[in-house]
Amino acid sequence: MNDLLLNKNIYVKRNIQVVIEVFKKLCKVTIEENSKYWELTFSECVYDKTRTVKEFENYLIDYINSEGSI
């Protein structure tokens, strides 16, 4: 089961990997892909998994906006 699907037309893997590294003390994130999506699965979350996934997505969006690129 995937916890977060990110559209490949919007998100690049490089940015996702940066945020995975930032979150490594909070959870384990594995990334797979299909033709349309990056499929992220979260495990070993220190805090509530649902909240962690939402915070991850928010952090990713903020990171992309701060870098000025997608």
PDB file of N, CA, C and O in Angstrom:
ATOM      1  N   MET A   1       0.841  -1.192   0.000  1.00  0.00           N
ATOM      2  CA  MET A   1       0.000   0.000   0.000  1.00  0.00           C
ATOM      3  C   MET A   1       0.879   1.246   0.000  1.00  0.00           C
ATOM      4  O   MET A   1       1.828   1.354   0.777  1.00  0.00           O
ATOM      5  N   ASN A   2       0.553   2.169  -0.871  1.00  0.00           N
ATOM      6  CA  ASN A   2       1.304   3.418  -0.953  1.00  0.00           C
ATOM      7  C   ASN A   2       0.620   4.465  -0.085  1.00  0.00           C
ATOM      8  O   ASN A   2      -0.604   4.594  -0.088  1.00  0.00           O
ATOM      9  N   ASP A   3       1.420   5.196   0.645  1.00  0.00           N
ATOM     10  CA  ASP A   3       0.880   6.206   1.535  1.00  0.00           C
ATOM     11  C   ASP A   3       0.763   7.563   0.865  1.00  0.00           C
ATOM     12  O   ASP A   3      -0.030   8.404   1.290  1.00  0.00           O
ATOM     13  N   LEU A   4       1.548   7.778  -0.178  1.00  0.00           N
ATOM     14  CA  LEU A   4       1.522   9.066  -0.865  1.00  0.00           C
ATOM     15  C   LEU A   4       1.883   8.852  -2.331  1.00  0.00           C
ATOM     16  O   LEU A   4       2.918   8.267  -2.653  1.00  0.00           O
ATOM     17  N   LEU A   5       1.023   9.330  -3.200  1.00  0.00           N
ATOM     18  CA  LEU A   5       1.290   9.300  -4.639  1.00  0.00           C
ATOM     19  C   LEU A   5       1.576  10.717  -5.092  1.00  0.00           C
ATOM     20  O   LEU A   5       0.787  11.627  -4.836  1.00  0.00           O
ATOM     21  N   LEU A   6       2.698  10.906  -5.762  1.00  0.00           N
ATOM     22  CA  LEU A   6       3.087  12.219  -6.258  1.00  0.00           C
ATOM     23  C   LEU A   6       3.207  12.155  -7.768  1.00  0.00           C
ATOM     24  O   LEU A   6       3.925  11.314  -8.309  1.00  0.00           O
ATOM     25  N   ASN A   7       2.516  13.029  -8.430  1.00  0.00           N
ATOM     26  CA  ASN A   7       2.493  13.053  -9.892  1.00  0.00           C
ATOM     27  C   ASN A   7       3.879  13.390 -10.437  1.00  0.00           C
ATOM     28  O   ASN A   7       4.491  14.377 -10.030  1.00  0.00           O
ATOM     29  N   LYS A   8       4.365  12.566 -11.356  1.00  0.00           N
ATOM     30  CA  LYS A   8       5.702  12.776 -11.924  1.00  0.00           C
ATOM     31  C   LYS A   8       5.777  14.013 -12.809  1.00  0.00           C
ATOM     32  O   LYS A   8       6.869  14.514 -13.075  1.00  0.00           O
ATOM     33  N   ASN A   9       4.631  14.512 -13.269  1.00  0.00           N
ATOM     34  CA  ASN A   9       4.626  15.752 -14.048  1.00  0.00           C
ATOM     35  C   ASN A   9       4.824  16.983 -13.167  1.00  0.00           C
ATOM     36  O   ASN A   9       5.135  18.064 -13.665  1.00  0.00           O
ATOM     37  N   ILE A  10       4.645  16.818 -11.866  1.00  0.00           N
ATOM     38  CA  ILE A  10       4.752  17.937 -10.926  1.00  0.00           C
ATOM     39  C   ILE A  10       6.023  17.838 -10.078  1.00  0.00           C
ATOM     40  O   ILE A  10       6.684  18.845  -9.826  1.00  0.00           O
ATOM     41  N   TYR A  11       6.359  16.634  -9.642  1.00  0.00           N
ATOM     42  CA  TYR A  11       7.469  16.432  -8.707  1.00  0.00           C
ATOM     43  C   TYR A  11       8.622  15.686  -9.373  1.00  0.00           C
ATOM     44  O   TYR A  11       8.414  14.734 -10.125  1.00  0.00           O
ATOM     45  N   VAL A  12       9.828  16.134  -9.084  1.00  0.00           N
ATOM     46  CA  VAL A  12      11.014  15.427  -9.583  1.00  0.00           C
ATOM     47  C   VAL A  12      11.623  14.619  -8.438  1.00  0.00           C
ATOM     48  O   VAL A  12      11.555  15.009  -7.272  1.00  0.00           O
ATOM     49  N   LYS A  13      12.204  13.510  -8.795  1.00  0.00           N
ATOM     50  CA  LYS A  13      12.738  12.585  -7.795  1.00  0.00           C
ATOM     51  C   LYS A  13      13.800  13.230  -6.917  1.00  0.00           C
ATOM     52  O   LYS A  13      13.859  12.968  -5.715  1.00  0.00           O
ATOM     53  N   ARG A  14      14.624  14.058  -7.501  1.00  0.00           N
ATOM     54  CA  ARG A  14      15.701  14.721  -6.749  1.00  0.00           C
ATOM     55  C   ARG A  14      15.149  15.470  -5.534  1.00  0.00           C
ATOM     56  O   ARG A  14      15.708  15.368  -4.442  1.00  0.00           O
ATOM     57  N   ASN A  15      14.061  16.219  -5.715  1.00  0.00           N
ATOM     58  CA  ASN A  15      13.470  16.971  -4.606  1.00  0.00           C
ATOM     59  C   ASN A  15      12.871  16.038  -3.558  1.00  0.00           C
ATOM     60  O   ASN A  15      12.979  16.300  -2.360  1.00  0.00           O
ATOM     61  N   ILE A  16      12.251  14.969  -3.994  1.00  0.00           N
ATOM     62  CA  ILE A  16      11.685  13.995  -3.063  1.00  0.00           C
ATOM     63  C   ILE A  16      12.788  13.362  -2.235  1.00  0.00           C
ATOM     64  O   ILE A  16      12.629  13.177  -1.029  1.00  0.00           O
ATOM     65  N   GLN A  17      13.891  13.032  -2.860  1.00  0.00           N
ATOM     66  CA  GLN A  17      15.008  12.408  -2.150  1.00  0.00           C
ATOM     67  C   GLN A  17      15.617  13.341  -1.099  1.00  0.00           C
ATOM     68  O   GLN A  17      16.046  12.891  -0.037  1.00  0.00           O
ATOM     69  N   VAL A  18      15.650  14.635  -1.403  1.00  0.00           N
ATOM     70  CA  VAL A  18      16.143  15.604  -0.420  1.00  0.00           C
ATOM     71  C   VAL A  18      15.266  15.572   0.826  1.00  0.00           C
ATOM     72  O   VAL A  18      15.778  15.552   1.946  1.00  0.00           O
ATOM     73  N   VAL A  19      13.961  15.565   0.640  1.00  0.00           N
ATOM     74  CA  VAL A  19      13.040  15.578   1.780  1.00  0.00           C
ATOM     75  C   VAL A  19      13.063  14.235   2.515  1.00  0.00           C
ATOM     76  O   VAL A  19      12.935  14.204   3.739  1.00  0.00           O
ATOM     77  N   ILE A  20      13.221  13.145   1.798  1.00  0.00           N
ATOM     78  CA  ILE A  20      13.381  11.850   2.456  1.00  0.00           C
ATOM     79  C   ILE A  20      14.571  11.888   3.402  1.00  0.00           C
ATOM     80  O   ILE A  20      14.496  11.376   4.519  1.00  0.00           O
ATOM     81  N   GLU A  21      15.656  12.485   2.967  1.00  0.00           N
ATOM     82  CA  GLU A  21      16.855  12.605   3.805  1.00  0.00           C
ATOM     83  C   GLU A  21      16.571  13.459   5.048  1.00  0.00           C
ATOM     84  O   GLU A  21      17.024  13.131   6.145  1.00  0.00           O
ATOM     85  N   VAL A  22      15.833  14.537   4.879  1.00  0.00           N
ATOM     86  CA  VAL A  22      15.473  15.407   6.011  1.00  0.00           C
ATOM     87  C   VAL A  22      14.632  14.635   7.027  1.00  0.00           C
ATOM     88  O   VAL A  22      14.797  14.820   8.233  1.00  0.00           O
ATOM     89  N   PHE A  23      13.742  13.783   6.556  1.00  0.00           N
ATOM     90  CA  PHE A  23      12.805  13.067   7.415  1.00  0.00           C
ATOM     91  C   PHE A  23      13.345  11.740   7.949  1.00  0.00           C
ATOM     92  O   PHE A  23      12.613  11.027   8.636  1.00  0.00           O
ATOM     93  N   LYS A  24      14.575  11.390   7.666  1.00  0.00           N
ATOM     94  CA  LYS A  24      15.076  10.061   8.003  1.00  0.00           C
ATOM     95  C   LYS A  24      15.085   9.757   9.496  1.00  0.00           C
ATOM     96  O   LYS A  24      15.060   8.586   9.875  1.00  0.00           O
ATOM     97  N   LYS A  25      15.119  10.761  10.346  1.00  0.00           N
ATOM     98  CA  LYS A  25      15.054  10.516  11.791  1.00  0.00           C
ATOM     99  C   LYS A  25      13.614  10.369  12.274  1.00  0.00           C
ATOM    100  O   LYS A  25      13.372   9.934  13.400  1.00  0.00           O
ATOM    101  N   LEU A  26      12.671  10.729  11.425  1.00  0.00           N
ATOM    102  CA  LEU A  26      11.258  10.657  11.801  1.00  0.00           C
ATOM    103  C   LEU A  26      10.546   9.439  11.243  1.00  0.00           C
ATOM    104  O   LEU A  26       9.549   8.990  11.808  1.00  0.00           O
ATOM    105  N   CYS A  27      11.052   8.898  10.132  1.00  0.00           N
ATOM    106  CA  CYS A  27      10.401   7.753   9.506  1.00  0.00           C
ATOM    107  C   CYS A  27      11.293   7.175   8.414  1.00  0.00           C
ATOM    108  O   CYS A  27      12.284   7.780   8.005  1.00  0.00           O
ATOM    109  N   LYS A  28      10.918   6.016   7.967  1.00  0.00           N
ATOM    110  CA  LYS A  28      11.568   5.402   6.815  1.00  0.00           C
ATOM    111  C   LYS A  28      10.632   5.585   5.632  1.00  0.00           C
ATOM    112  O   LYS A  28       9.443   5.281   5.722  1.00  0.00           O
ATOM    113  N   VAL A  29      11.166   6.081   4.525  1.00  0.00           N
ATOM    114  CA  VAL A  29      10.362   6.302   3.323  1.00  0.00           C
ATOM    115  C   VAL A  29      11.006   5.539   2.172  1.00  0.00           C
ATOM    116  O   VAL A  29      12.191   5.701   1.881  1.00  0.00           O
ATOM    117  N   THR A  30      10.209   4.718   1.536  1.00  0.00           N
ATOM    118  CA  THR A  30      10.681   4.042   0.325  1.00  0.00           C
ATOM    119  C   THR A  30       9.949   4.636  -0.863  1.00  0.00           C
ATOM    120  O   THR A  30       8.782   5.017  -0.770  1.00  0.00           O
ATOM    121  N   ILE A  31      10.646   4.706  -1.962  1.00  0.00           N
ATOM    122  CA  ILE A  31      10.077   5.324  -3.156  1.00  0.00           C
ATOM    123  C   ILE A  31      10.153   4.340  -4.320  1.00  0.00           C
ATOM    124  O   ILE A  31      11.191   3.738  -4.594  1.00  0.00           O
ATOM    125  N   GLU A  32       9.024   4.202  -4.984  1.00  0.00           N
ATOM    126  CA  GLU A  32       8.930   3.404  -6.202  1.00  0.00           C
ATOM    127  C   GLU A  32       8.236   4.283  -7.235  1.00  0.00           C
ATOM    128  O   GLU A  32       7.777   5.381  -6.921  1.00  0.00           O
ATOM    129  N   GLU A  33       8.165   3.799  -8.451  1.00  0.00           N
ATOM    130  CA  GLU A  33       7.517   4.606  -9.476  1.00  0.00           C
ATOM    131  C   GLU A  33       6.731   3.741 -10.442  1.00  0.00           C
ATOM    132  O   GLU A  33       7.017   2.559 -10.634  1.00  0.00           O
ATOM    133  N   ASN A  34       5.748   4.358 -11.034  1.00  0.00           N
ATOM    134  CA  ASN A  34       5.064   3.756 -12.168  1.00  0.00           C
ATOM    135  C   ASN A  34       5.086   4.806 -13.271  1.00  0.00           C
ATOM    136  O   ASN A  34       5.832   5.779 -13.163  1.00  0.00           O
ATOM    137  N   SER A  35       4.315   4.648 -14.298  1.00  0.00           N
ATOM    138  CA  SER A  35       4.395   5.571 -15.430  1.00  0.00           C
ATOM    139  C   SER A  35       3.951   6.990 -15.092  1.00  0.00           C
ATOM    140  O   SER A  35       4.390   7.938 -15.744  1.00  0.00           O
ATOM    141  N   LYS A  36       3.092   7.159 -14.091  1.00  0.00           N
ATOM    142  CA  LYS A  36       2.550   8.480 -13.763  1.00  0.00           C
ATOM    143  C   LYS A  36       2.958   9.023 -12.406  1.00  0.00           C
ATOM    144  O   LYS A  36       2.972  10.239 -12.211  1.00  0.00           O
ATOM    145  N   TYR A  37       3.294   8.141 -11.456  1.00  0.00           N
ATOM    146  CA  TYR A  37       3.455   8.580 -10.071  1.00  0.00           C
ATOM    147  C   TYR A  37       4.735   8.082  -9.425  1.00  0.00           C
ATOM    148  O   TYR A  37       5.277   7.034  -9.778  1.00  0.00           O
ATOM    149  N   TRP A  38       5.198   8.877  -8.460  1.00  0.00           N
ATOM    150  CA  TRP A  38       6.167   8.422  -7.477  1.00  0.00           C
ATOM    151  C   TRP A  38       5.314   7.844  -6.359  1.00  0.00           C
ATOM    152  O   TRP A  38       4.411   8.517  -5.861  1.00  0.00           O
ATOM    153  N   GLU A  39       5.581   6.624  -5.964  1.00  0.00           N
ATOM    154  CA  GLU A  39       4.805   5.944  -4.935  1.00  0.00           C
ATOM    155  C   GLU A  39       5.647   5.880  -3.661  1.00  0.00           C
ATOM    156  O   GLU A  39       6.646   5.163  -3.613  1.00  0.00           O
ATOM    157  N   LEU A  40       5.251   6.618  -2.644  1.00  0.00           N
ATOM    158  CA  LEU A  40       5.998   6.664  -1.397  1.00  0.00           C
ATOM    159  C   LEU A  40       5.282   5.859  -0.330  1.00  0.00           C
ATOM    160  O   LEU A  40       4.068   5.965  -0.154  1.00  0.00           O
ATOM    161  N   THR A  41       6.054   5.055   0.374  1.00  0.00           N
ATOM    162  CA  THR A  41       5.529   4.261   1.475  1.00  0.00           C
ATOM    163  C   THR A  41       6.292   4.635   2.741  1.00  0.00           C
ATOM    164  O   THR A  41       7.522   4.676   2.749  1.00  0.00           O
ATOM    165  N   PHE A  42       5.556   4.903   3.797  1.00  0.00           N
ATOM    166  CA  PHE A  42       6.125   5.343   5.063  1.00  0.00           C
ATOM    167  C   PHE A  42       6.042   4.209   6.080  1.00  0.00           C
ATOM    168  O   PHE A  42       5.025   3.523   6.177  1.00  0.00           O
ATOM    169  N   SER A  43       7.116   4.020   6.832  1.00  0.00           N
ATOM    170  CA  SER A  43       7.128   3.017   7.902  1.00  0.00           C
ATOM    171  C   SER A  43       8.009   3.519   9.038  1.00  0.00           C
ATOM    172  O   SER A  43       8.740   4.498   8.893  1.00  0.00           O
ATOM    173  N   GLU A  44       7.925   2.838  10.156  1.00  0.00           N
ATOM    174  CA  GLU A  44       8.744   3.170  11.326  1.00  0.00           C
ATOM    175  C   GLU A  44       8.621   4.643  11.719  1.00  0.00           C
ATOM    176  O   GLU A  44       9.611   5.275  12.090  1.00  0.00           O
ATOM    177  N   CYS A  45       7.422   5.178  11.638  1.00  0.00           N
ATOM    178  CA  CYS A  45       7.192   6.589  11.958  1.00  0.00           C
ATOM    179  C   CYS A  45       7.283   6.815  13.470  1.00  0.00           C
ATOM    180  O   CYS A  45       6.704   6.067  14.258  1.00  0.00           O
ATOM    181  N   VAL A  46       8.009   7.847  13.855  1.00  0.00           N
ATOM    182  CA  VAL A  46       8.127   8.221  15.261  1.00  0.00           C
ATOM    183  C   VAL A  46       6.796   8.789  15.753  1.00  0.00           C
ATOM    184  O   VAL A  46       6.388   8.542  16.887  1.00  0.00           O
ATOM    185  N   TYR A  47       6.136   9.539  14.903  1.00  0.00           N
ATOM    186  CA  TYR A  47       4.853  10.150  15.241  1.00  0.00           C
ATOM    187  C   TYR A  47       3.758   9.509  14.405  1.00  0.00           C
ATOM    188  O   TYR A  47       4.029   8.614  13.605  1.00  0.00           O
ATOM    189  N   ASP A  48       2.552   9.950  14.579  1.00  0.00           N
ATOM    190  CA  ASP A  48       1.408   9.422  13.846  1.00  0.00           C
ATOM    191  C   ASP A  48       1.703   9.393  12.341  1.00  0.00           C
ATOM    192  O   ASP A  48       2.137  10.390  11.764  1.00  0.00           O
ATOM    193  N   LYS A  49       1.464   8.248  11.725  1.00  0.00           N
ATOM    194  CA  LYS A  49       1.809   8.063  10.327  1.00  0.00           C
ATOM    195  C   LYS A  49       1.056   9.032   9.410  1.00  0.00           C
ATOM    196  O   LYS A  49       1.653   9.623   8.510  1.00  0.00           O
ATOM    197  N   THR A  50      -0.229   9.195   9.632  1.00  0.00           N
ATOM    198  CA  THR A  50      -1.023  10.098   8.787  1.00  0.00           C
ATOM    199  C   THR A  50      -0.488  11.517   8.861  1.00  0.00           C
ATOM    200  O   THR A  50      -0.353  12.192   7.841  1.00  0.00           O
ATOM    201  N   ARG A  51      -0.189  11.958  10.051  1.00  0.00           N
ATOM    202  CA  ARG A  51       0.359  13.306  10.233  1.00  0.00           C
ATOM    203  C   ARG A  51       1.741  13.429   9.597  1.00  0.00           C
ATOM    204  O   ARG A  51       2.055  14.451   8.987  1.00  0.00           O
ATOM    205  N   THR A  52       2.551  12.411   9.733  1.00  0.00           N
ATOM    206  CA  THR A  52       3.890  12.419   9.154  1.00  0.00           C
ATOM    207  C   THR A  52       3.830  12.544   7.637  1.00  0.00           C
ATOM    208  O   THR A  52       4.594  13.302   7.039  1.00  0.00           O
ATOM    209  N   VAL A  53       2.925  11.803   7.021  1.00  0.00           N
ATOM    210  CA  VAL A  53       2.774  11.866   5.561  1.00  0.00           C
ATOM    211  C   VAL A  53       2.361  13.277   5.135  1.00  0.00           C
ATOM    212  O   VAL A  53       2.896  13.817   4.166  1.00  0.00           O
ATOM    213  N   LYS A  54       1.418  13.865   5.852  1.00  0.00           N
ATOM    214  CA  LYS A  54       0.970  15.225   5.519  1.00  0.00           C
ATOM    215  C   LYS A  54       2.099  16.239   5.703  1.00  0.00           C
ATOM    216  O   LYS A  54       2.276  17.135   4.878  1.00  0.00           O
ATOM    217  N   GLU A  55       2.848  16.096   6.774  1.00  0.00           N
ATOM    218  CA  GLU A  55       3.967  17.012   7.021  1.00  0.00           C
ATOM    219  C   GLU A  55       5.050  16.840   5.962  1.00  0.00           C
ATOM    220  O   GLU A  55       5.663  17.817   5.532  1.00  0.00           O
ATOM    221  N   PHE A  56       5.284  15.616   5.547  1.00  0.00           N
ATOM    222  CA  PHE A  56       6.252  15.348   4.483  1.00  0.00           C
ATOM    223  C   PHE A  56       5.842  16.071   3.207  1.00  0.00           C
ATOM    224  O   PHE A  56       6.659  16.744   2.578  1.00  0.00           O
ATOM    225  N   GLU A  57       4.590  15.933   2.830  1.00  0.00           N
ATOM    226  CA  GLU A  57       4.110  16.581   1.608  1.00  0.00           C
ATOM    227  C   GLU A  57       4.199  18.101   1.723  1.00  0.00           C
ATOM    228  O   GLU A  57       4.607  18.771   0.774  1.00  0.00           O
ATOM    229  N   ASN A  58       3.824  18.643   2.870  1.00  0.00           N
ATOM    230  CA  ASN A  58       3.940  20.093   3.071  1.00  0.00           C
ATOM    231  C   ASN A  58       5.387  20.557   2.988  1.00  0.00           C
ATOM    232  O   ASN A  58       5.681  21.579   2.369  1.00  0.00           O
ATOM    233  N   TYR A  59       6.287  19.808   3.608  1.00  0.00           N
ATOM    234  CA  TYR A  59       7.703  20.159   3.576  1.00  0.00           C
ATOM    235  C   TYR A  59       8.230  20.115   2.145  1.00  0.00           C
ATOM    236  O   TYR A  59       8.996  20.985   1.731  1.00  0.00           O
ATOM    237  N   LEU A  60       7.817  19.108   1.401  1.00  0.00           N
ATOM    238  CA  LEU A  60       8.238  18.985   0.004  1.00  0.00           C
ATOM    239  C   LEU A  60       7.777  20.190  -0.812  1.00  0.00           C
ATOM    240  O   LEU A  60       8.559  20.758  -1.574  1.00  0.00           O
ATOM    241  N   ILE A  61       6.537  20.578  -0.659  1.00  0.00           N
ATOM    242  CA  ILE A  61       6.003  21.749  -1.379  1.00  0.00           C
ATOM    243  C   ILE A  61       6.774  23.002  -0.982  1.00  0.00           C
ATOM    244  O   ILE A  61       7.155  23.789  -1.848  1.00  0.00           O
ATOM    245  N   ASP A  62       7.010  23.200   0.311  1.00  0.00           N
ATOM    246  CA  ASP A  62       7.779  24.370   0.771  1.00  0.00           C
ATOM    247  C   ASP A  62       9.194  24.349   0.212  1.00  0.00           C
ATOM    248  O   ASP A  62       9.723  25.381  -0.201  1.00  0.00           O
ATOM    249  N   TYR A  63       9.803  23.164   0.201  1.00  0.00           N
ATOM    250  CA  TYR A  63      11.166  23.038  -0.335  1.00  0.00           C
ATOM    251  C   TYR A  63      11.209  23.437  -1.811  1.00  0.00           C
ATOM    252  O   TYR A  63      12.089  24.185  -2.237  1.00  0.00           O
ATOM    253  N   ILE A  64      10.264  22.937  -2.571  1.00  0.00           N
ATOM    254  CA  ILE A  64      10.215  23.269  -4.007  1.00  0.00           C
ATOM    255  C   ILE A  64      10.011  24.763  -4.183  1.00  0.00           C
ATOM    256  O   ILE A  64      10.670  25.380  -5.020  1.00  0.00           O
ATOM    257  N   ASN A  65       9.121  25.351  -3.417  1.00  0.00           N
ATOM    258  CA  ASN A  65       8.874  26.796  -3.529  1.00  0.00           C
ATOM    259  C   ASN A  65      10.102  27.610  -3.129  1.00  0.00           C
ATOM    260  O   ASN A  65      10.366  28.655  -3.723  1.00  0.00           O
ATOM    261  N   SER A  66      10.841  27.157  -2.149  1.00  0.00           N
ATOM    262  CA  SER A  66      12.031  27.899  -1.721  1.00  0.00           C
ATOM    263  C   SER A  66      13.166  27.798  -2.736  1.00  0.00           C
ATOM    264  O   SER A  66      14.001  28.697  -2.834  1.00  0.00           O
ATOM    265  N   GLU A  67      13.193  26.705  -3.488  1.00  0.00           N
ATOM    266  CA  GLU A  67      14.216  26.508  -4.500  1.00  0.00           C
ATOM    267  C   GLU A  67      13.858  27.225  -5.806  1.00  0.00           C
ATOM    268  O   GLU A  67      14.721  27.465  -6.650  1.00  0.00           O
ATOM    269  N   GLY A  68      12.593  27.557  -5.955  1.00  0.00           N
ATOM    270  CA  GLY A  68      12.154  28.240  -7.167  1.00  0.00           C
ATOM    271  C   GLY A  68      12.055  27.350  -8.384  1.00  0.00           C
ATOM    272  O   GLY A  68      11.993  27.833  -9.515  1.00  0.00           O
ATOM    273  N   SER A  69      12.042  26.028  -8.150  1.00  0.00           N
ATOM    274  CA  SER A  69      11.922  25.109  -9.270  1.00  0.00           C
ATOM    275  C   SER A  69      11.090  23.908  -8.853  1.00  0.00           C
ATOM    276  O   SER A  69      10.862  23.653  -7.670  1.00  0.00           O
ATOM    277  N   ILE A  70      10.651  23.191  -9.854  1.00  0.00           N
ATOM    278  CA  ILE A  70       9.879  21.966  -9.586  1.00  0.00           C
ATOM    279  C   ILE A  70      10.697  20.781 -10.025  1.00  0.00           C
ATOM    280  O   ILE A  70      10.251  19.641  -9.897  1.00  0.00           O
TER     281      ILE A  70
END
